[in-house]
Amino acid sequence: MPKIDPNILKDFGRAVKRARTLLGWDQPTLGGKIDPPVGASFISKVEKGRKEALDARTVGRFRIALDLDESWVDKFLDAEETAETLETKAEREADLVIDRLRREGMTEGTSDDLLIQLANNFTEGDHKDRDTAYLSVKAALETLKSSEHIAQLAGNADAQFAALMKDVDALNNQGEFDLAQDKLARQSAWLREQKDRLNRLSELQLEKELNQDRLRNRPDLAADRIIRNLREFPQGKLFEAIRSKTTDWRNQGHKVGDVFALQVSLALAQSNYERVKNKKPLAASALHSLGWCHFRLAERSSGDQHLYSALHAFDAALKKTSKAKDPSNWSACQDGLGAILHQLGQRQRDVALLEQAVVAERAALKVVHKLNPPEIDSLWNNLGAILQRLGELTEDAGKLREAEDALTTALTFRTKEEDPFNWELTRSNLALSQRWLGAITEDVVKLQQARDGYAACEDLRLETDAPFSWAILQWNIADLALARYRLAPDPALLAEARDYVTRARAFFIEGSEYQTERCDELIAQIDAAEAGS
């Protein structure tokens, strides 16, 4: 079927907007008049001529609602009716994201057009669920507001250089060499100030452009900009400078759940690899960085594409890294490989993949154990997390005890005060291992140890700084309370389980269907336990 001329789409959009405006309706009002009703995101796309999948039936609905001329229907008679013709899931998700932003007071002073455009950009983008799309839109709005001061910081200093040089010549002609030198010294100081000012302006310009890239959801352009800004580094130092920026963006994106930042880090890593792919030592380092960027995106994606890209990157890095000559980097590649196999094994409930992940982590630890590198705590934590999942899946108490030992070792390298985020991660993993070990062996004492561990994590109050981790913790505590009830029935445990899972669900309902379903399943188990008591 032929596509509708873009000019016809734009003309129809203008006609819709004009008719709506004359009636005094806003976009949600018009959406409610359409039969069946649609959201503001759908209306906005139509009015801007961006709803390419319009057909005669949909145009007819607009004609009836707005009393438009019947000739508009004729222009769309050849258009094919598809699933995209109607309101899409992404458009509905965009409206829900906007509603949440308004409820949370994030939209003051922001136009509807900007909100709708941002929401559609991110709900249609590379996001696992509505919550990650919401976080991306929220981050874009925050950076937009925080950058409004930049234009006011740029000054307008005009250097009268030629006139000054004439003054210096005149003073020299008069024999006033010291006075001439004083003028030159003052000029030199002024030039240094101007250099600092221009450097600051350059930083502000970059910040503004990166904010603009976020608003347009263009991580590729942001990465190009960052690299261009690093050009002053000598050729031999540029690779490390880009790698450092890649790590910064990846860590920040991982900590706050910012998918845009993770996509920027991936684009930086890809560019750095292309730069050095024919240089063996640097190529291995670039592949290692690339693998972790893919992995962090995979954690937030429902598909496996990023996981397999990460697997390929770590595998290639290992082939370029000597275990004997470069044990530290060889171990780091094994750790990355273990993380990927863990994630794949967990998603596919594949015991063989989880066992391969254990082999990879043990190999990494064996090589660097004597070196005692700073990241050895992460290796022990990762090994423990894999063993926990393997023990849970196979109901193997031995594996769960191994997990408990590994995670206890990891905690000897981490403190709550120095690194609360990663300490909580390891402490939660340990409690989860104890929960499953207690359930499988019917050990009430072990289950109480798990509860004490979760209580220590609660003391960190992560609800503001790491809300997703906080919500997962609430679910885990509820799940543990139910497991304890099954061994030692006490109505107070069911009340605790319901209280904590309700908190978790109140967070997940805004954007994670999968986690909400897990909460509902747990609530159903609590209901059944109460009914049978």
Helices and strands as residue ranges (DSSP letters): H 6-22, H 27-33, H 40-47, H 56-66, H 71-74, H 89-103, H 112-123, H 130-146, H 150-153, H 161-173, H 177-215, H 219-228, H 235-256, H 259-276, H 280-298, H 305-319, H 327-348, H 351-368, H 376-394, H 397-411, H 420-441, H 444-458, H 467-487, H 491-508, H 513-532
